[in-house]
Amino acid sequence: MAVMNVNPTRMQLSKLKKQLVTAVRGHKMLKDKRDELMRQFLDLIRETKELREKVERELNDCNSHFVNAAAVMSKESLDASLMSPKQQVNIEVDSKNVMSVEIPELKPSNRTSNSGDIFPYGFAFTSFELDDAVMSLNDLLPDLIKLAQYEKSCELMSAEIEKTRRRVNSLEHVMIPRYQETIKYISMKLEENDRSSRTRLMKVKDMLLDKAHHYSA
């Protein structure tokens, strides 16, 4: 591991030790964040998988109803029946913070409260198969919106987990070892300088004593 390019002084040593403590604390916090994100991500993945399977079953049923309706009605009649919808679905987009990740919350609401407004046609010239198709599509819509919310949340959480993982690895395998090696290097240099200074002082002391008392004579 490469040592940082710093001056081997006591002030720098004290600064690096503080930075090491901060890096170790940050590493622990990021690991805890990563682990909690992973736990919540896996829970959300399970919910998303179950909801997707449910939506796919409902979509198959919905398609079957429309196929049945198309089989008993002409294409022109079917197109005309669905051309002018009376109901409208509005989606309120909000968000909530999960471990510093802003995940979406989608809240659908109908323009009107009348349940009959889902049928954009009169019942005199249409088949009950088309009624079943429209009702199944109406029942499917809330789950479809919730699935979109879950899958977007999974995407955002996955990106945050990957970003946090890179930061944890950078601290664990690069920054913290580099701080440790640099601290060790500076400590060794300071100890070496101390020994050199003591040796010089001892030599100066011997020279002064020799000069004062003529020990060498």
Sequence and secondary structure as in RCSB ss.txt:
>XXXX:A:sequence
MAVMNVNPTRMQLSKLKKQLVTAVRGHKMLKDKRDELMRQFLDLIRETKELREKVERELNDCNSHFVNAAAVMSK
ESLDASLMSPKQQVNIEVDSKNVMSVEIPELKPSNRTSNSGDIFPYGFAFTSFELDDAVMSLNDLLPDLIKLAQY
EKSCELMSAEIEKTRRRVNSLEHVMIPRYQETIKYISMKLEENDRSSRTRLMKVKDMLLDKAHHYSA
>XXXX:A:secstr
         HHHHHHHHHHHHHHHHHHHHHHHHHHHHHHHHHHHHHHHHHHHHHHHHHHHHHHHHHHHHHHHS H
HHHHHHTSS    EEEEEEEEEETTEEEEEEEEEESSS GGGG  S SSSS HHHHHHHHHHHHHHHHHHHHHHH
HHHHHHHHHHHHHHHHHHHHIIIIIHHHHHHHHHHHHHHHHHHHHHHHHHHHHHHHHHHHHHH TT 
